[in-house]
Amino acid sequence: MHFPRRISLAAFAFSLVAALVLAACGSASSSAKLTIAFLMPCSTCADRFEHQDKPDFIAAVHAIDPSINVIANNAEGSDATQLSQTEAALSNGANVVVISPLDESTGAAVVAKASAQNVPVVSYDGLITGAKADYYVSFQNEQVGELQGQYLADNLQPGATIVMINGSQDIAPGRDFKAGAHKILDPLFQSGKFKLGYESDTQSFDPAKAQTEMEQALTKLNNKVDGVLVANDGMAGGVVAALTAQHLNGKVLVTGQDATDAGLQRILVGDQSMTVYKAIKKEAQAAAQIAVDLAKGNRTDANTLASATVNNGVADVPSVLLTPIVVTKDNIFSTVVADGFTSRNNICVGAAAAFCPPAS
């Protein structure tokens, strides 16, 4: 008489256990952490990647969603390392790869590996070419070169001799910087207003190589140099070292890029003339928002943010393009310091301290 009741209780117990198991599985699935990989190319070429882009990107992702895991690595100038870091990130469940490619072939290989697992790729700072990235976040890189070239055009006397120390030509930004500079300076070379005395392309934006190239330029030109177009601040440090050895520092106009603390200090003391400031925090925040949108499957919002397009030779890539700014001794404190990009304490040290205005 009680047998049907025992069956009913057993069935109920089984149903309850099954329901709990299904609930647990559903909970695990819904709470699985999203992961974003942030893969930078090097530290020597630009120390910003490790000390600014990386912490800014991680902070921006966690401001949007603290639960998201960020895998942040730096290839330190090795294409093999950047590829292995990509493979490791994908093996560890990366839902999105945000990468500044070390060179063209590495960028294309990263896209191939990620695409094979249906993982979207955001090209960061440097445009991936040779393969279709899903999105691109950077600055108007050709404009960087234009600003550097225009600074020399505006501040050198007719007849001036210019040396050009360009960056790597095996990656899109290096080509863009050089193209922008030539866009401004070539008409002036052709008209005879200025003379191009020496030009070189510096592999990996290496400061030591830039110094060697500047030494060679000085030897060739018997130290008759009036301005040096240098692609970034790291290389400008090498160029200034070569000039200093010939007692020419402060007498030759030198351009730069990235508004590094060392570059800003050289500007204050007069050894470097200008730098191009790129608001990296805004770049990192835009990339973080797109990466989070992609990780959550929300391409609509990502497309809204990426309102521009850039053709990378394979496809038109939805892009966010920010505007670079010229920084000289006159506006250091109203730009990079006011933005919180760096601080007075970071740059008003050593010899530069004597050239800083009184603290307000």
C-alpha positions in Angstrom: 0.0 0.0 0.0 3.0 2.3 0.6 5.0 1.1 -2.4 3.7 3.7 -4.9 4.5 6.4 -2.3 8.1 5.1 -2.0 8.4 5.2 -5.8 7.1 8.7 -5.8 9.6 9.8 -3.2 12.4 8.2 -5.1 11.4 9.8 -8.3 11.1 13.1 -6.5 14.5 12.8 -5.1 16.0 11.9 -8.5 14.3 14.9 -10.0 15.6 17.2 -7.3 19.2 15.9 -7.7 18.9 16.3 -11.5 17.6 19.8 -11.2 20.4 20.8 -8.8 23.0 19.4 -11.2 21.5 21.2 -14.1 21.3 24.4 -12.1 24.9 24.0 -11.1 26.0 23.5 -14.7 24.0 26.5 -15.8 25.5 28.6 -13.0 29.0 27.6 -14.0 28.3 28.4 -17.7 26.8 31.8 -16.9 29.6 32.7 -14.5 32.5 31.6 -16.8 35.0 34.4 -16.9 35.5 36.3 -20.1 39.2 36.8 -21.1 40.9 39.4 -23.2 44.5 39.2 -24.4 46.5 42.4 -24.7 49.7 41.7 -26.6 52.3 44.4 -27.0 55.4 44.2 -29.3 58.4 45.6 -27.3 59.7 47.8 -24.6 62.9 49.1 -26.3 61.1 50.4 -29.3 58.7 52.5 -27.1 58.6 52.1 -23.3 55.0 53.3 -23.4 53.7 49.9 -24.2 54.7 48.4 -20.9 54.3 51.4 -18.6 51.3 53.2 -20.0 49.3 51.2 -22.6 49.3 48.0 -20.5 48.1 49.5 -17.1 45.7 51.9 -18.9 44.1 49.1 -20.9 43.7 46.8 -17.8 42.2 49.6 -15.8 39.8 50.5 -18.6 38.6 46.9 -19.0 38.0 46.5 -15.3 36.2 49.9 -15.1 33.7 48.4 -17.6 33.6 44.9 -16.1 35.8 43.9 -13.1 35.1 40.2 -13.7 36.9 40.1 -17.0 40.4 38.5 -17.0 43.1 40.3 -18.9 46.2 38.5 -20.2 48.8 41.2 -20.8 52.1 40.2 -22.4 55.0 42.0 -24.1 57.0 40.2 -26.9 60.1 42.3 -26.2 61.0 42.6 -29.9 60.6 38.9 -30.8 58.1 37.8 -33.4 58.4 34.2 -32.3 57.5 35.3 -28.7 54.5 37.3 -29.9 53.2 34.3 -31.8 53.7 32.0 -28.8 52.0 34.5 -26.5 49.1 34.5 -28.9 48.9 30.7 -28.9 49.1 30.7 -25.1 46.3 33.3 -24.8 44.0 31.4 -27.1 44.8 28.1 -25.2 43.8 29.9 -22.0 40.4 30.9 -23.4 40.9 34.4 -24.8 37.7 35.6 -26.2 39.3 38.6 -27.9 42.9 39.4 -28.9 44.0 43.0 -28.8 47.5 43.3 -30.4 50.1 45.8 -31.5 51.8 43.7 -34.1 55.6 43.5 -34.1 55.7 43.4 -37.9 53.5 42.7 -40.8 54.1 38.9 -41.0 53.5 38.5 -37.3 50.3 40.4 -37.4 49.0 38.3 -40.3 50.0 35.1 -38.5 48.2 36.2 -35.3 45.0 36.9 -37.3 45.2 33.4 -38.8 45.6 31.7 -35.5 42.8 33.7 -33.8 40.4 33.3 -36.8 40.9 29.5 -36.7 39.2 29.7 -33.3 36.6 32.3 -34.3 38.3 34.8 -31.9 38.1 38.5 -33.1 41.3 40.6 -33.3 41.6 44.2 -32.5 44.7 45.9 -34.1 46.0 48.3 -31.5 48.2 51.3 -32.3 49.9 49.6 -35.3 47.7 48.6 -38.2 47.7 44.9 -39.0 48.3 44.4 -42.7 48.3 41.3 -44.9 45.2 40.0 -43.1 41.8 41.3 -42.0 41.6 42.6 -38.5 38.2 43.0 -37.0 38.8 46.5 -35.6 41.7 49.1 -35.5 42.3 51.6 -32.7 45.1 54.1 -33.1 46.0 57.7 -33.9 46.2 59.3 -37.3 49.8 58.1 -37.8 50.5 59.8 -41.1 49.6 63.1 -39.3 52.3 62.4 -36.7 54.9 62.6 -39.5 53.2 65.6 -40.9 53.4 67.4 -37.6 57.1 66.6 -37.2 57.9 67.7 -40.8 55.9 70.9 -40.4 57.7 71.8 -37.2 61.0 71.7 -39.1 59.5 73.6 -42.0 58.3 76.4 -39.7 61.4 76.7 -37.6 64.4 76.2 -39.9 66.0 78.9 -42.1 66.2 78.5 -45.9 69.2 76.4 -46.9 69.0 74.2 -43.8 70.3 70.6 -44.0 68.0 68.0 -42.6 68.7 64.4 -41.5 65.8 61.9 -41.4 66.0 59.1 -38.9 62.8 57.1 -39.7 61.3 54.1 -37.8 60.9 50.5 -39.0 59.4 50.2 -42.4 58.2 46.6 -41.8 55.2 47.8 -39.9 52.4 50.2 -40.9 53.0 53.0 -38.3 56.7 53.3 -39.3 55.7 53.6 -42.9 52.9 56.1 -42.0 55.2 58.3 -40.0 57.8 58.5 -42.8 55.1 59.1 -45.5 53.7 62.0 -43.5 57.1 63.6 -43.0 57.9 63.3 -46.6 54.6 64.7 -47.6 55.6 68.0 -45.9 59.3 68.0 -46.6 59.6 66.6 -50.1 58.3 69.8 -51.8 60.8 71.8 -49.8 63.6 69.5 -50.8 62.6 69.7 -54.4 62.3 73.5 -54.3 65.8 73.8 -52.9 64.6 75.5 -49.7 66.0 72.6 -47.6 68.5 69.9 -48.3 68.1 66.3 -47.4 71.6 65.4 -46.2 71.0 61.9 -44.9 68.2 59.5 -44.4 67.9 56.0 -42.8 65.2 53.7 -41.6 65.8 52.3 -38.1 64.9 48.7 -37.5 62.7 48.1 -34.5 62.9 51.9 -33.6 66.1 51.0 -31.8 67.7 54.0 -30.0 71.2 52.5 -30.2 70.8 52.0 -33.9 69.5 55.6 -34.3 72.6 56.9 -32.5 74.8 55.0 -34.9 72.9 56.3 -37.9 73.2 59.9 -36.6 76.9 59.4 -36.0 77.2 58.3 -39.6 75.2 61.3 -40.8 77.4 63.7 -38.9 80.5 62.1 -40.4 79.1 62.3 -43.9 78.0 65.9 -43.5 81.0 67.1 -41.5 78.6 68.1 -38.7 76.7 70.5 -40.9 73.2 69.6 -39.8 70.4 72.0 -38.9 67.5 69.7 -38.1 66.8 66.0 -37.5 63.4 64.5 -38.1 63.3 61.6 -35.7 60.3 59.2 -35.6 60.1 58.9 -31.8 61.5 60.0 -28.4 63.4 56.8 -27.8 65.4 57.2 -31.0 65.7 61.0 -30.3 67.6 60.0 -27.2 70.2 58.2 -29.4 70.3 61.1 -31.8 70.9 63.6 -29.0 73.7 61.5 -27.6 75.4 61.6 -31.0 74.9 65.3 -31.2 76.2 65.8 -27.7 79.4 64.0 -28.5 80.0 66.7 -31.2 78.9 69.6 -28.9 75.9 70.1 -31.2 73.1 69.4 -28.7 70.8 72.4 -28.3 72.0 73.8 -31.7 70.2 71.3 -33.9 66.4 71.0 -34.0 65.3 67.4 -33.1 61.8 66.0 -33.4 60.2 63.2 -31.4 57.0 61.3 -30.6 55.3 59.7 -27.5 56.0 62.5 -25.0 58.1 60.3 -22.8 59.5 61.7 -19.6 63.0 61.5 -21.0 61.9 63.3 -24.2 60.1 66.0 -22.2 63.2 66.5 -20.0 65.3 67.0 -23.2 62.7 69.5 -24.5 62.9 71.5 -21.2 66.7 71.7 -21.3 66.7 72.4 -25.0 68.3 69.3 -26.5 65.1 68.2 -28.2 62.7 70.6 -29.9 59.3 68.9 -29.9 57.5 65.7 -29.4 54.1 64.5 -30.6 51.7 63.6 -27.8 49.2 60.9 -28.2 46.7 60.5 -25.5 47.4 56.9 -24.8 44.8 56.6 -22.1 42.0 57.5 -24.6 43.4 55.0 -27.0 43.5 52.3 -24.4 40.0 53.1 -23.2 38.6 52.9 -26.8 40.3 49.6 -27.4 39.1 48.3 -24.0 35.4 49.2 -24.8 35.6 47.5 -28.2 37.2 44.4 -26.7 34.6 44.1 -24.0 31.8 44.6 -26.5 33.3 41.8 -28.7 33.9 39.5 -25.7 30.2 39.9 -24.9 29.1 39.4 -28.5 28.0 43.0 -28.9 29.3 44.2 -32.3 26.6 46.8 -32.6 28.1 49.0 -29.9 31.6 48.3 -31.2 30.6 49.4 -34.6 29.1 52.6 -33.2 32.4 53.5 -31.5 34.5 52.6 -34.6 33.0 55.3 -36.8 36.0 55.5 -39.2 37.5 53.0 -41.6 41.0 52.3 -42.7 41.9 50.1 -45.7 44.8 47.7 -44.7 45.3 46.3 -48.1 43.0 43.4 -47.5 39.8 45.1 -46.3 38.2 48.2 -44.9 38.7 47.9 -41.1 36.3 49.7 -38.7 38.5 52.1 -36.8 38.9 54.6 -34.0 41.4 57.2 -35.0 42.5 59.8 -32.4 44.3 63.1 -33.1 48.0 63.7 -32.1 49.2 67.0 -30.6 52.5 68.9 -31.0 54.2 69.5 -27.6 57.0 72.0 -27.2 58.6 73.7 -24.1 55.7 76.2 -24.2 52.8 73.8 -23.7 54.2 70.8 -21.8 52.3 71.6 -18.6 49.1 72.5 -20.3 48.9 69.3 -22.3 50.7 66.1 -21.1 50.8 67.2 -17.4 47.3 68.7 -17.4 45.9 65.4 -18.9 47.6 63.4 -16.2 49.7 61.6 -18.9 52.8 62.3 -16.7 53.5 64.6 -13.7 55.6 67.5 -12.8 57.5 65.2 -10.4 58.4 62.9 -13.2 59.9 65.5 -15.5 61.1 68.3 -13.3 64.1 66.3 -12.1 67.9 66.5 -12.7 69.0 69.1 -15.1 65.4 69.7 -16.3 64.3 71.0 -12.9 65.9 74.3 -13.4 63.8 74.9 -16.5 60.4 74.1 -14.9 58.1 77.1 -14.1 57.2 77.5 -10.4 54.6 75.1 -9.2 51.2 76.7 -9.0 
